Amino acid sequence: MAETRGAIAPYRAILASRMRAQRSYRSNFRIDLTSSFLVGFVELAEVWVLFHNVHELGGFTFTQILLVFGLADFCFSIGDMLFGHCDELTKYVRAGTLDVFYLRPQPILLQLITSDISLKRLSRAAVGLTALVIALVINDIAWSPSAVLLLSLALVSGIAIFSAMFVWAAGLQFFLINGAEMTNAFVYGGRYAATQPAAVWSRPLKVVFGFFFPMAFTAYLPVIALLGLPGPAWLPAWLGWCSPVAALWAWGMALLCWRWGLRHYQGGGG
């Protein structure tokens, strides 16, 4: 136990200093919180506007899709807060400052993860959490121990999957260098796909965002299992219980991509 505490002490100290630094400029911190909240609110409003014009989409009503949105957006916001800064790896690679990470006696990935923490994402997470709580109340859910377990697994697995996407994208930056926009297409595009009913996806999208980048496992599949709804073709409802497997797949691929990129890195050349 003492060895474990000693091992994580440097990371805790770094994260604590990052959080103090963000809170020290109170006006800027409030502005960041407000802007992050508005982004989440606008995305929620977008869903409301869409369902204001249609009664049902992909077999989902507004109250049901609100549950999908709340679960996916909350999980993404937490993952973004903890791992979103990993996409800044390209700055370290271009400047050659990544070489400094090699001088420290800690794993490079853990150094990157603990290099920052975006507290402003808390306000965006609050939007997703509020939508999730409201949706859980207004939807007809047969609560039972298994339903609580399913929701808990979905929350933990959803955060893990979105977090893995950021690490996955960071590993690709060793090859793309200036390819952040490309990786954002499946990280942030995947987040958008996760808030939509997968029943409306085309078959190629079901393959890409259903299994390869398992966005459907972050919210849609657990929700149809929680509500007792039938799943579309290729995505049966029982897959909602497989979100931990999808999280393991996402992290396995993310760590493989990271290791591949790290071995490819030749140094800053300075």
Sequence and secondary structure as in RCSB ss.txt:
>XXXX:A:sequence
MAETRGAIAPYRAILASRMRAQRSYRSNFRIDLTSSFLVGFVELAEVWVLFHNVHELGGFTFTQILLVFGLADFC
FSIGDMLFGHCDELTKYVRAGTLDVFYLRPQPILLQLITSDISLKRLSRAAVGLTALVIALVINDIAWSPSAVLL
LSLALVSGIAIFSAMFVWAAGLQFFLINGAEMTNAFVYGGRYAATQPAAVWSRPLKVVFGFFFPMAFTAYLPVIA
LLGLPGPAWLPAWLGWCSPVAALWAWGMALLCWRWGLRHYQGGGG
>XXXX:A:secstr
 HHHHHHHHHHHHHHHHHHHHHHHSHHHHHHHHHHHHHHHHHHHHHHHHHHHH S BTTB HHHHHHHHHHHHHH
HHHHHHHHGGGGGHHHHHHHTGGGGGGGSSS HHHHHHTT   TTHHHHHHHHHHHHHHHHHHS     HHHHHH
HHHHHHHHHHHHHHHHHHHHHHHHHHSS HHHHHHHHHHHHHHHTS GGGS HHHHHIIIIIS GGGTTHHHHHH
HHT    TT  GGGGGGHHHHHHHHHHHHHHHHHHHHHH      
